[in-house]
Amino acid sequence: MNIENREFIQQCCEQVRQQMGSNTIAATLRHALTNTLDTTLQRGDRGVFVITGDIPAMWLRDSACQMRPYLLFCQQHPELQAMIAGVIQQQMHFITLDPYANAFNRYPDSTGHQSDLTHMQPQIWERKYEVDSLCYPLQLAWLFWKITGITSHFTDTFTRACSLVLNQWEIEQHHHSRSPYRFERPHPPAPTDTLGYEGKGAPVSYTGMTWSGFRPSDDACDWGYLVPANFFASVVLGYLAEIAREVLNNRRLERRATALKSAIEEGIEKHAVVRHPDYGEIYCYETDGAGHYLLMDDANVPSLLSLPLLGAIANDHPRYLNTRRFILSGDNPYFHRGRFAQGVGSPHTPSGFIWPIALAVQGLTARDPAEKLAMIQMMTATDAGSGLMHESFDPDNPARFTRPWFSWANAMFCELVLDYCGLSISKLIANKE
């Protein structure tokens, strides 16, 4: 599909140029905004299909994030409204096809990881179950409604998808006794590409939280309760309860969402808070509810660093500030420093590499505008002259990077730059309420 009217790109780039005094930042913003429109959008079988970049599949997570910058301009832009509504329609169809899958093919042509030992279908690219894969489409649907007032995307398919999400999250509160989900990848290139314990993952105890097989990096969880994903689920369940009450007039859906939200929040409070000797009370990244927990953070969102961006906690909350200090220190095993940059990386990419997505999240959750600007400058200075963001890069040599075409990272850069100039999704919604 094609978005012909792109005057909004010119206008926002001019605003950036005037407010920030940087042609480089404005040019990178223009490149990133146009790149998504020109290279990732396709007509899907049920709406708009959005490839992630150099992989020809649609991730539920990535596609929602790729749309976020355009939410800022869609209120008065019918073409953008049609684009985002089409993405939501496609996402909801995919959820009804299989809520355990994280990435899908444009057509049922059996491409992707068809040899994985799980319940594959021809239109599924990959079936790594990630809680955030179900959070993101519901968040996008809620944001689109709040910004535009449009409700036509709340169809019967949407309601069915929401019911499936609730069913699945309730089942996965009792993963080892009730879940049908298994996943094994024969001869995985890395141990994080598969689940142990015959595809079921490490044992967990009941906590009220909902289990996730994989992180938003597509790496396997060590312990099944991924804390930032459960925070995100709690936020989204609040959105779902509001949609059920205000639009769908579905009291049963509202009650189920509210009850599950409460159980998850109680589980986080009881099982995900750790007292660190240097940082005080902080959130762990994962736990099994039986005494094991993991102190780290990953670049991929949802992350602990991103909690304020998700609407899960205020960016001045004492426990978040403690957690943030831990994340942005050498005590986080995936925080790396180099000659040209410092930030959070991931076990998903080479050791010592950092992610532009994490730099954008650090800026978007910062209270100090100087820190936001520093992240923007760091991102533009380490793009290896491409004018676009990469998945990860070597902070000692940014010319060494992974994934030259990664649309999620481009979208995060756009969101940070526009946020610095006063154009944020949260402010836009607050001004309408």
N, C-alpha and C positions, 0 to 999 in steps of 0.2 A: 504494500500500500504506500501511498505518497501523501505527505503533508505539504500542500502547495503554499499555503500562507505561513511564511516564516518570519514575519515582521517582528514577532516577539523576541526572536533570537537577536536581531539587530538592536532592538531597544534595550534588552538587558545587558548585552555586551557593551553598549555605549554607557549605560549606568555604571558598570564595573570600571570601565576606563576612566570615567570622571571621578568616581569615589575612591578608587584605589591607585589611580595614576600609573597603571601598568598595562602597556600594550600586550605584553607576553601573557599575562593572566587572562585578559579579554580574548586573545586569540585562542588560547587553550580551551576556554569556556565555549567559544563558538565551534571549535573543532569537535569537542566532546558532544555538544548538543546536536549537531548535525550528523555526527557519525552514527548515533543510535537511530535516528530517523532514516538515514540513507542505507544502512547496512544490516539492521537486525529485524526489521518489521516485515512480516509476510502474511498473506491471507491464510488463515488456518481453516480446519474443517468446521469449527464452531465459533470462530471469532478471529482475533488477531494473534498470530503465532510470533513469538519473540525469541530469536536465537540468542544465546549468551555471548556470542562473539565467534572465536575460532573453533567452537564446538557446535555443530549444527542441530542442537537440541534446545528445548525450552525448559528451563528450570523454574519451578513455581516461585522460588525465592528471588532469583536473579531478575526474572521478568517484572516482578512487582517493584523491585528497587530501580530498575531501568526506567520505570514510568514516573518515579517520584519527582524529578525536577519539572516535568511537564504539568504536574498538578498545580504548580504555582501560576500557570498561565491559562489553564483550561476553562476558567469561569466564563470568559468572554470569547472563547475560541472553539467553535463547533467541531472543527476537524480534530482537535486534541481530545475533545470530549468523546467523539466517536472512537478514536484510537484507544483511549483508556478503557472505555466501556467494552470494547471488543476484546481487550486483553483479559479483563475480569471474566467475561463470558467464556473465553477459552480456558482460563484457569479453573473455573467452576466445573466445566465439563470434564477436565482431567481429574479433578478430585473425585467426581462420581465414577470415573473409570477405575480408579484405584487410589484410595487415600494414603496407601503406604508408599507410593512411588514419589520420587523427587524430581524426575526429569522425563520428558516425553518427546516423541517423534511428531513431526508435522502430520504424517500419515501412518497408518498401521502397516509399515513396511519392514518390521522386524530388525531395524538397525539398533545399534547400541550394544549393551551388555547382555545379550540374550543367553549366554552360557552360565550366567549366575544361577546359583541354586536357591531359587525363590520362585514365587508365582508370577512369572513374566507373561506379558501380553505383547502383541506385535506393535502397539503404539507406545509402549514404555521403553525409554532409553535406559533408565536405571531405576532400581527399586530399593534404594537405601532410605530407610525410614528416618525422617528428621522432623521433629516437632515443628520447627520453624517453617518448614515447607507448607504447612497448613495455616500457620499464623499470617504469613505475608499476604496471601490473596484476600483474607478477611479484613486485614488492615487496609489494603488498597481500596476495597469496596466501601469501607466506612469513611475513609478520607475523601473519596470521590463524592460520596453523598454529602458530607459535611461542607465541602467546598462549593459544590455546584447546586445542591438541592435536588439533584436528579435521583429518582428512585427506580427507574425502569430496569436497572440491572439486578434488582432484587426479585428474581424470577422464581418459578418453581424449581428450576435447576439449582439456583442459589440456596433455597431452603433445604433441598435434598442434600446438597453438599455440606451445609452446616450441621444437619442431623448426623451425617456420616462422621464429621469431625468430632462431634460430641461423643458419639458411640466409641470411636477409636480412642480418644483420650481417656474415657472412662475405663475401657478395657485395659489400656496400658498403665492404669494405676495399679493393676494386678498382673503385670506382664508375665511372670513365670507360671501363673496358674490359669490364665484366661486367654493369653494372646496366641493367635495362629501364626504370627509373623516369625519367619526364619530367613536368614540371609548368609550365604557363603559364596565366596568368589574363588573358584579353583585357580590355584597357582597365582595368588595375588602378587602384584609387584611390590607391595608393602604390607606389613601386618595390619595396618590401619584400614586396609581395603576390604576387610572381611570381619565377621563376628565370630568370636570363639564360642565354646560350649555348644558345639554342634549347631551353630548359627543362631543361638538364642541370646548370646551375650552373657556377661558375668551376672551371677545371682544378685537380686536386690530384695530389700524388704519393703513392705508397704509404708508410704510416707504421706500420701495425699497428692504428691506430685505425679506427673505422667511421664512414662519412660520414653527415651529416645534411643534408637540404635546408633545414630550417627550425628555428628556435629554439623554446623552449617559449612564447614570446610569439606564435607563429605568423608571425613575421617571417622572411624569407629570410636564411640565413647569408651573410656576405661570403665567408668561406673555409670549406670544407666540413667540417673536423674541429672540431666544437663540443666544447671541452675539458670543461666541466662535465657534458655529456651522456655523454661517454666515461667519465668518472669514475663516473657513476651506472651505466652499463652494466657496468663492471668489478665493482661491488658486487653488482649483481643476478645477474651470472653466477656469483658465489660462492654466492648463494642457490640458484640453479638447480642447481648441482653438488651442493649438500647435499640438495635435494629428490630429485634423481635417485638419489643414493646411499642415503638414509635411508628414502625412501618408495616411490619408483617402481622401485627395484632395476634401474635402467637405466644400465649402466656406459658404454655408448656416449654417451649424452646427457651424463653426467658428464664424460667425457674431452673431448668437444667444448667444453663450457662452460669447463672449466679451461684448455684450450689457447687459446681466444679471449680469456679474461680475461688471461692472461699476455701475449698479443700487444698488447692494448690498453694494458696498464700499461707495457710497454716503449715503446710509441709515445708515451704521455704524457710519460714521463721524458725521452725523446730529443728530442721536438719541441715540447712545450708549456711548457717552463721558459725564462723570459727573465730576464736580469740587468738590473734597472732601476737607473739611477744614484742614485736617492734611496731606493729601498725594498729593494734587494738582489734575491735570487732570488724571482720571483713567477710565477704561472701566467698565461698569456695566455688570452683568452676563446675565440679561434678561431685556427686555423692551416691552411695548405694543405700543410704538410710540405715546401715548396720555398722556404722563407725568408720568406714573408709571415705576419704574425700581427697580431692585433687586441688592444689593451690597453683593456679596458673590463669592465664587468659589467652585467647586465640584471636587473631586478627579478624576473623569472619564474624559477621553480625547475624544473630544476636550474640553479643559478648558481654562480659561484665562491664567493660568500659562504656558500652553503648546503652546502658540501662536508662539514663535520662532521655536519650534520643528515642527510645522505644516508648516513653511515657510511663515507665515502671517506677521511677523514683526521681526525686528532685536532684539537680546537679550540685546542690549544697547540703544534701543530707549527710550527716556525720559518718554513717557507715559506708556510704558511697565514696566519700572523700578518702576514707581510710583505704578502701579497696582500690581506688584510683592511684593512690600513692604507691601501693604494692605493685599494681600492674605496670606502672611507668618507672620501674626500678629493676635493678639486676636480680632481685629476688623472684621476679617472674621469669621462668626459664625461657620464655619466648620474647623477652624484650632485648633488643639488640642496639648497639651503638657502633657507628662507623665514622669515617671522615666526612661524609656528606649528609648523613641523616641518622636519626635515631627513632625507634618506634617498635611497635609490636609486630611480630611475625607469626609463624605457624609451623607445626610439625608437618604440614601438608606440602611445604616447599623446602628448598635447600636450607641447611643449617646456617643461621646468621642473616638470612634475608628478611627484609621487613616489607610490609604491605601498604600501598597507598590507601586502601580502604581503612586500615587502622589509623593512619594519619588523619584522614578525613573525619573519622569518628572522634578522635582526640580533639580536633578543632570544633566539631559540632557540639561537643559536650563541655567545652571549656567555658569558664566564667569570664576570663580575661580576653578582650578582643586582640590583645597582642599575641596571645597563644594561638588564636584562630589564624591570624595573619602569618605567623611563623609556619604553621602547618601548610597553608596555601603556597607559600614561597618554597618550602621544602619539596612539595609535590611537583611544582613546575620545574624546579632545579634538578630533579632526578628522573625526568621522563626520557632520558637518553636521546633528546632532540626530536622525539616523535610527535610532540604536541598532544599526546594521549597518555593515559595511565596504563600501567601494567599490573599483573597480578602481584608480583613481588620483585624485589631487586636487592642487589648487594649494596649495602650502605657505604662500602669502601670503593665500589666501582659500579655505579648505576647502569653502565652499559651491559652489565650481566643481569638479565632479568628473565622472568617466566611470563609466558602468554602475552604476545604483542597486541592482541586484540581481545580486550576483556571489558565488556560494556558496563558491568556492575561498577567497576572501579571508576570509569568515566563519569557515571551518574553521581557517585559519591563526591567526586571533585566538584561537579556542578552544584550540588546541593550545598557544599561548604562555602563556595565562593558567593553564591546568592544569599546564603545566610549571613555572611559577613557584611553584605550590602543591605541587610534589613529585610530580605525576602525569604521568609521561612514558612514552612507549612504550619507550624504551631501558631505563629502569629496570625497567619491568614485565617485559621479556624477561630482563634480567639476573637478576632475582629468581627466575625460574622455572628458570634453568639451574644 
